[in-house]
Amino acid sequence: MPIKMTQQDVAEWILDILVNDLKLKPGDAVPDQQLKQKYRDRKGDSADIKAGLQYAEEQGWMAHDGPPTGTWRLTQLGHENA
């Protein structure tokens, strides 16, 4: 049985993707779909990502640029917590 990840676990995993896989620096952005695909490629559960993204945004680790760009921007605080 797979281990259920907490919102914080998912958010930290997302930060790891942004910083270590995609090599983003503070202020850099990634399209929503690219981030979600990279998460799924790591065998992340698609049902968890929304809660993880929300948690990361609440912590100030990421900012959602919303429509029409649909990108997620890494903050300085997010980079420091990766």
N, C-alpha and C positions, 0 to 999 in steps of 0.2 A: 504494500500500500504506500503510495507516495506521501511524503511529509507535506503537510499544509504549511505554507509560508505565511507569515504575518505581513501586514501592510508595510511595516518597516523593513522586513527582509526583502520584499519585492522592490521597494524604493532604493535600498542599498544596492541591490543587484542591477537596477536600472542605472544608477550612478556609475557602477563599475563598467557597464557597457559603454556609457558615454565617454568616460575618461580613458579606459584601457583598450577598448575595442575600436571606438570611433575617433579616439585621440582629440576629443573636444577640450577646449580651454574655456575659462569663464567668458560668457558673452556669446559663445558659439551656439548655433541652433541646429537642430536636426528635424527633418520632416516627420510628422506623426507616424505615417505608415512605415517609414524606414526604421524608426525606433521599435515599433511593434513587431515588425518582421525579424529584427535582430533579436528581440526578446524571445520570440517563438523559436528561432534557430537555436537558441541556447536551451531549448526544451522547457521554456517557461509556459505556465498555464495561462492561456489568453483570458480566462475569467479573472485572474488576479491582477492583471496589469493596470486596469482602471483605478483600482484602490491604491495600488503602489504609486501611480502617477499623482493621484490626489494627495497622498501622504507627502510625497516629495515636494509638491507645490506648497502645501501647508507649512512645511518645515523651512521654506525659502530656499530649497536646493535647486529648484527648477521653476521656470515661468512659462506658462502656455501662451503663445502669441495668438492663438485662436484663428477663426476664419478671417480672411480668406487664406492666410498662409498655412495655418495648421501645423505650426512648428513648436518644438519644445526647446527652450533656451536654458543652458547650464549657467547657474549663478556662481559667484565666487565662493559662497558658503557651500554649495553643492560640490564644487571642485575640491574644497578642503575636506569634505566628509566622504569622498570617494575612496 
